[in-house]
């Protein structure tokens, strides 16, 4: 039976509306228009809504009623319900309660800077706690695989080393060479003015192996691998492959996350080592062309004046960068929901997050190492 609303009594101070029929989702399109017309006519009067002829109500019908009840109240009306059965009362109370709790005055809140700042901090904190939960879960499964080494997927790890490490070598080599080239080229003009040409060796070598090679290599890898991990896992989640894995008793943390994290923690130090060599070579080329320092002189001064600790500091950062890139890429992949649009959204977020944390961790390491004198 279709629903309807009838005006059974109206005067200047009050109106009685009789609810008729089945107020269910499929019947509400026409009554919504009629309700809207009535709401525009009623201001500062008493509104009585009579349920005696209403047969069935579902959630959509009650929500529509509450919507216009709120509109009547904003128009200065008082609203009263009569002849409601127990089911209708229960539905009305439930949805009114949740409407009041979740009601947000958008216009006023947009102008309230404290609300916006508080909301941002709360959402950031909530996201951080979810990340910590994901991190703890994977740490637990990592310890479990250490107790049962047969669960370690060595073939998957080797494959991920190839994808995230070996296949990234061309772009890393080019980037590192250009970085060494630029640092040496910019420093050469300044050093010439003071007759300190030979110090180009320390300037290029220390800056490359201690700071720039690890950080820029990690940024390049973050752009490639974090996005790749998010897209791969996100696609598996949309196609319900991850649900199928769980159904068959396979833990996604062991089969998807661990191989990627371990592979990147192994491959990134090796790639950084190559980046060190190429970056220093770029500096040697410029030193030879601009400052007349031969390759042999450059290598000899590098051996005698640049301490090995700078190299180890740079290499020690690489596994940490690899871990944070991989865990962020996987975490954002598991957050993908709904449609393919979500893959693009979380892929972008994962790359931004990974690059930010690489830069932030590099700054933290620099401060700590400087403070302890290494």
SVG drawing of the C-alpha trace seen along z (x, -y; Angstrom):
<svg xmlns="http://www.w3.org/2000/svg" viewBox="-10 -34 107 59">
<polyline fill="none" stroke="black" stroke-width="0.4" points="0.0,0.0 1.4,-3.4 1.9,-6.1 0.3,-9.4 -0.2,-12.3 -3.5,-14.1 -4.3,-17.4 -7.4,-16.6 -7.5,-19.8 -5.9,-23.2 -6.4,-26.7 -4.1,-29.7 -2.5,-28.2 -2.4,-24.4 -2.5,-21.6 -3.0,-17.8 -1.3,-15.6 -2.6,-12.1 0.1,-9.5 -1.5,-6.9 -0.2,-3.6 3.2,-2.0 6.1,-4.4 8.8,-2.3 11.8,-3.1 10.1,-2.3 7.0,-4.5 8.7,-7.7 9.5,-9.7 6.1,-11.3 5.5,-11.9 8.8,-13.6 7.6,-16.3 4.3,-16.7 6.1,-17.0 8.4,-19.6 5.5,-21.8 3.8,-21.5 7.0,-22.5 7.2,-25.7 3.7,-26.7 3.9,-26.0 5.6,-28.5 5.1,-29.2 2.2,-26.8 1.5,-23.6 2.0,-20.5 0.4,-17.2 1.4,-14.1 -1.1,-11.2 0.1,-7.6 -3.2,-5.8 -3.6,-5.0 0.1,-4.2 0.7,-0.5 4.4,0.1 7.5,-2.0 11.1,-1.1 14.2,-3.1 13.8,-5.3 10.3,-6.3 11.3,-7.2 14.3,-9.2 12.1,-11.1 9.7,-11.9 12.5,-13.1 13.9,-15.3 10.7,-17.2 10.1,-17.3 13.4,-19.1 12.5,-21.4 9.2,-22.3 11.0,-23.0 13.4,-25.4 10.4,-27.2 9.2,-27.9 6.6,-25.1 6.0,-22.7 5.7,-19.0 3.7,-16.3 3.3,-12.6 0.1,-10.7 -1.2,-7.1 2.3,-5.6 2.8,-1.9 5.8,-0.5 7.8,0.3 7.3,-3.2 8.3,-4.7 11.4,-2.6 12.5,-3.5 11.8,-7.2 13.7,-7.3 16.7,-5.5 17.1,-7.6 16.3,-10.9 19.1,-10.1 21.6,-9.3 20.6,-12.3 21.2,-14.6 24.6,-13.0 25.9,-13.2 24.3,-16.5 27.0,-19.0 26.3,-22.6 28.5,-22.8 28.3,-26.5 29.3,-27.4 32.0,-24.7 33.6,-25.8 34.1,-29.2 35.4,-27.7 39.1,-27.3 39.3,-25.5 36.8,-22.8 38.8,-22.4 42.2,-22.1 40.7,-19.7 39.2,-17.6 42.5,-17.4 44.4,-16.4 41.8,-13.8 41.8,-12.2 45.6,-12.3 45.9,-10.7 43.3,-8.1 45.2,-7.3 48.5,-7.0 47.0,-4.6 45.7,-2.4 49.2,-2.5 50.7,-1.4 48.2,1.4 49.2,2.6 52.9,2.3 52.4,4.3 50.4,7.0 53.2,7.4 55.9,7.5 54.0,10.3 53.9,12.3 57.5,11.6 58.5,13.1 56.3,16.0 58.1,16.7 61.4,16.5 60.2,19.3 59.0,21.2 61.6,20.4 59.7,22.7 57.1,19.9 59.6,17.4 58.9,17.0 62.4,16.8 61.3,16.9 59.0,14.0 61.8,12.0 64.2,12.6 61.5,11.5 60.8,8.3 64.6,7.6 64.7,7.8 61.7,5.5 62.5,2.9 66.2,3.0 67.8,4.3 65.1,2.7 65.6,-0.6 69.4,-0.8 69.2,-2.8 67.3,-5.7 69.4,-5.6 72.7,-5.6 71.6,-8.6 70.3,-10.5 73.4,-9.8 75.8,-10.8 73.9,-14.1 73.9,-14.9 77.7,-14.4 78.2,-16.4 76.1,-19.3 77.6,-19.4 81.2,-19.4 80.3,-22.0 78.7,-24.4 81.5,-24.0 84.3,-24.3 83.7,-28.0 83.7,-28.8 86.8,-26.8 88.8,-28.4 88.4,-31.8 90.3,-30.7 92.8,-28.4 91.3,-25.4 90.7,-23.2 91.7,-20.0 88.9,-20.3 86.4,-19.4 87.2,-15.8 85.9,-16.1 82.9,-18.3 81.7,-15.9 82.5,-12.6 81.1,-13.4 77.9,-15.0 77.2,-12.2 78.0,-9.1 76.7,-10.5 73.5,-12.4 72.6,-12.8 73.0,-9.3 71.0,-7.5 68.2,-10.1 67.8,-10.7 68.1,-7.0 65.4,-6.3 63.2,-9.0 63.5,-7.4 62.8,-4.0 59.8,-5.4 58.4,-6.8 58.7,-3.4 58.2,-0.8 55.7,-2.5 53.3,-3.2 53.8,0.3 53.1,2.0 50.0,-0.1 48.7,0.5 49.4,4.3 47.8,4.9 45.0,2.5 44.1,4.3 44.1,7.7 41.8,6.2 39.3,4.9 39.3,8.2 38.8,10.0 42.0,12.0 43.0,11.1 39.7,12.4 40.2,15.6 43.7,15.9 42.2,15.6 39.5,18.1 42.2,20.6 44.1,20.0 46.9,17.8 47.9,14.8 48.3,11.7 50.9,10.2 53.2,13.2 52.5,13.7 52.3,10.0 53.9,7.7 57.0,9.6 58.5,10.4 58.3,6.7 59.7,5.3 62.6,7.8 63.4,7.4 63.6,3.6 65.7,3.7 68.2,5.9 68.2,4.2 68.3,0.6 71.7,0.7 73.2,2.3 71.6,-0.3 72.9,-3.1 76.4,-1.6 76.2,-1.9 74.8,-5.4 77.8,-6.4 80.3,-5.2 78.4,-6.9 78.0,-10.1 81.7,-10.3 82.5,-9.5 80.4,-12.4 82.4,-14.7 85.7,-13.3 84.6,-14.1 84.0,-17.8 87.1,-18.0 89.2,-16.8 87.6,-19.2 87.2,-22.3 90.0,-22.1 92.7,-20.0 92.5,-17.3 93.3,-14.0 91.3,-10.9 94.3,-9.4 94.8,-12.5 91.1,-12.5 91.1,-8.8 94.3,-9.3 92.8,-12.2 89.5,-10.4 91.4,-7.4 93.5,-9.5 91.1,-12.3 87.6,-11.0 86.8,-8.8 85.1,-5.4 82.5,-6.3 80.7,-8.6 80.2,-5.6 78.8,-3.4 76.5,-6.1 75.0,-6.5 74.7,-2.7 73.1,-2.3 70.3,-4.6 69.3,-2.5 67.6,0.4 65.5,-2.0 64.5,-3.9 63.7,-0.6 61.6,0.6 59.5,-2.6 58.9,-2.8 57.8,0.8 55.6,0.7 53.8,-2.5 53.3,-1.2 51.7,2.0 49.7,0.3 48.1,-2.1 47.4,0.9 45.3,2.5 43.3,-0.7 42.0,-0.6 38.3,-0.1 35.4,-0.2 36.5,-1.2 39.6,-1.7 39.5,-5.4 40.5,-4.4 43.7,-2.8 44.8,-6.1 44.0,-8.0 45.9,-5.7 48.8,-5.3 49.3,-9.0 49.1,-9.1 51.6,-6.3 54.2,-8.0 53.8,-11.3 53.9,-9.7 57.0,-7.6 58.9,-10.5 58.0,-12.7 59.2,-10.1 62.4,-9.4 63.3,-13.2 62.1,-13.4 64.1,-10.4 67.2,-11.6 66.9,-14.9 66.5,-13.1 69.5,-10.9 71.6,-13.9 70.7,-15.7 71.4,-12.6 74.7,-11.7 75.9,-15.3 75.0,-15.5 76.8,-12.3 79.8,-13.4 79.9,-10.9"/>
</svg>
